[in-house]
Amino acid sequence: MKKPLFTLAALALSLAASSALAKLPAPSPEAKAKAAETAARTAWSGKVDAYQLCKSQDAVAAKYRSSAAAAGKTVPAALPTPACTDPGAFVYAPAEPAKPIEAAGAHSPAATAVAPPNTNQPAATTNPTTKP
């Protein structure tokens, strides 16, 4: 009785494993653009979070310094820290698509196509070599 149950479980496990190894199709250009925009928005959000943290730390330090001075404690000089930089509003500028090789100027210059570098003269005439 256990043998058919074991076989059935092994068959189900092998089907599940084979479906897990299936390959996903390549993402479309729209999906790639959306992923790039999401990554840019996430990076901007991190910059906004860092800016807000910087401002709150400055406020806490200022409050501490003022309360310590009011209590008559000696307040040490503040350490110089970089200023908080506001990242501004989110603006996404998609990357310009890559130009094809022909438009990129990677092919031969036009002068070579008009006047090829070879001649009808033999190499011995063009580049004479002298033997010692």
N, C-alpha and C positions, 0 to 999 in steps of 0.2 A: 504494500500500500504506500510505503514511503517513496519508492522509486519513481512512480509517475509524478508525484508532487515535487520531488527534487528536479526532475527533468523539466517540468513546467516552470519552476522558479528559475532554472538556469536559462531557459529559452527567453523568459521575460527580461532577465538581467542582460542577456546579450543583445536583445532588441533595444533596450534602453541605452546601452553603451554605444551601439552603432549610431543611434540618432544623436547622441551627444557629440560624436566626432564629425557630424555633418558640417560642411563648409558654408559659411554665410556669404551672400553675394557682396561684391564691392559696393561701398556707399556711393550714392549718386552725387553729382556736383552740388545739388541743393542741400543734401544732408551734410556734405563737407563744409559748405558755407555757413550753415546753421551751427555746426559744431565750432567753427572758428569764431563766430559771433558770441556764442555761449562762453568760450574760453576767454575772449576779450572782456566780456561783462564780468566774469568771475575775477579776473585780474584787477579790473577797476574797482570791484566791490572790496577786494582785499586792500587796495590803496585807500578807499574811503574809511574802512575800519581802522587802518593804521593812523589816519589823520584824526579820527575821532578819539582814539586812544591817546594820541599825543596831546590833543587839546585838554582832555580830562586829566592827564597827568600834570600838565602845566597848571591847571586850576587847583588841583589838590596841593601841589607844591606851594603855590601862592598863598592858599588858605593856611597851610601849616606855618609858613614863614610869618604871616601876619599874626596868627594866634600865638606863636612863640615869642614874637617881639612884644605883643601886648602883655604877655605873662612875665616879661622882664628877663627872659632867657637870652643868652647870647646866640645870635643867629649867624652861622658860618656863611661865607660868601657862596653864592650860587655857582654851580659848575656850568661852564658854557656847553650848551647843547644845540644841535642843529634846529633851525626853526621848523615848525610844522608846515608842510606843504599841502595845500588843498588840491586834490586831483581834478576838481571841476566836474562839470556834468559829463555823463557818459556820451561819447561820440564814437561811433564805429565806422571806420573807413576800411572797406574790404580790400584785401591785397589785389594788386593788378595781376591778371592772369599772365602766365609766362608766354612770351612770344614764340612762334614757331621758329625753327632753325633758319629758314629762309629770310624771315623778317629780322632776325637778330644780327645779321651781318656776319655770320660764321662761314659763309661760302667764299669762294675765290673772288678777288677784286675784279672789277670790270676790265681793267687794263690787261690782265692775263688772258681773258677770253678774246680780246681784240688782237693782241700781238703775243702769240705763244712764245715761251722762252727758248724753244729750240731753233736751230738754223740748219741750212743745207751744207754747211762747211764741215769737213771732218774735224774731229776733236784734236788731232795732231796739228792742224793748221791754227785752230783757235787758241789752244793752250800748248805751245811747244815746250817740251821738257829737254833739259840739257843733262847729259850724263857726264859724270866726272871722269 
